[in-house]
Amino acid sequence: MADNYNGWANYATWNVALWISNDEGLYHAAMNFRHVPAPYQAFADDMRELGALETPDRVAYNDRSLDTDALDEMIREL
């Protein structure tokens, strides 16, 4: 992972990680997927089903620039 934005690959990845780590509801939602093969994708799919398509900062949970490998790792460590 390149350290381009506060230790994350880019702003979008940092922003999604920040919200998951600091919003109690998102944190608990993400924790539900810690043990699935692709935890971030499962989390993003769940958010879409709930009608939440982006963070409060308007970064889409399915943004193509997201470093999903890093987000998977973060969720596995919750």
C-alpha positions in Angstrom: 0.0 0.0 0.0 1.4 3.4 -0.9 1.4 5.9 1.8 -0.2 8.8 -0.1 -2.9 10.1 2.3 -2.5 9.9 6.0 -1.0 6.4 5.6 -3.7 5.2 3.1 -3.5 4.8 -0.6 -5.7 7.9 -1.3 -8.3 10.2 0.2 -11.3 8.0 -0.6 -9.8 5.0 1.2 -8.8 7.1 4.1 -12.2 8.7 4.4 -14.1 5.3 4.3 -11.6 3.9 6.9 -12.1 6.9 9.1 -15.8 6.7 9.1 -15.8 2.9 9.7 -13.4 3.4 12.6 -15.0 6.4 14.2 -18.8 5.9 13.7 -20.2 3.4 16.1 -22.9 2.2 13.8 -20.6 1.7 10.8 -18.0 0.1 13.1 -20.5 -2.5 14.3 -21.8 -3.1 10.8 -18.2 -3.7 9.5 -17.5 -6.0 12.4 -20.2 -8.3 11.2 -18.0 -9.1 8.1 -14.6 -9.6 9.8 -14.6 -13.3 9.0 -15.9 -13.4 5.4 -13.5 -13.7 2.4 -14.0 -10.1 1.1 -15.1 -8.2 4.2 -15.1 -4.7 2.7 -17.2 -5.8 -0.3 -19.7 -7.5 2.0 -19.8 -4.3 4.1 -20.3 -2.1 1.0 -23.1 -4.4 -0.3 -24.8 -4.3 3.1 -24.6 -0.5 3.1 -26.1 -0.4 -0.4 -29.0 -2.6 0.7 -29.6 -0.2 3.6 -29.7 2.7 1.2 -26.4 4.2 2.3 -24.3 4.7 -0.8 -21.6 7.0 0.6 -19.9 8.4 3.7 -21.2 11.6 5.2 -18.3 13.3 3.3 -19.8 12.0 0.0 -17.2 9.3 -0.8 -19.0 6.4 -2.4 -18.6 3.0 -0.8 -18.1 1.6 -4.3 -15.6 4.3 -5.4 -13.3 2.7 -8.0 -10.2 4.3 -6.4 -10.7 2.5 -3.0 -7.9 0.3 -1.9 -10.2 -2.6 -0.9 -7.3 -4.8 0.1 -6.3 -2.3 2.8 -10.0 -1.9 3.8 -10.3 -5.7 4.0 -7.3 -5.8 6.3 -8.6 -3.0 8.5 -12.0 -4.7 8.9 -10.4 -8.0 9.8 -8.5 -6.2 12.6 -11.6 -4.6 14.2 
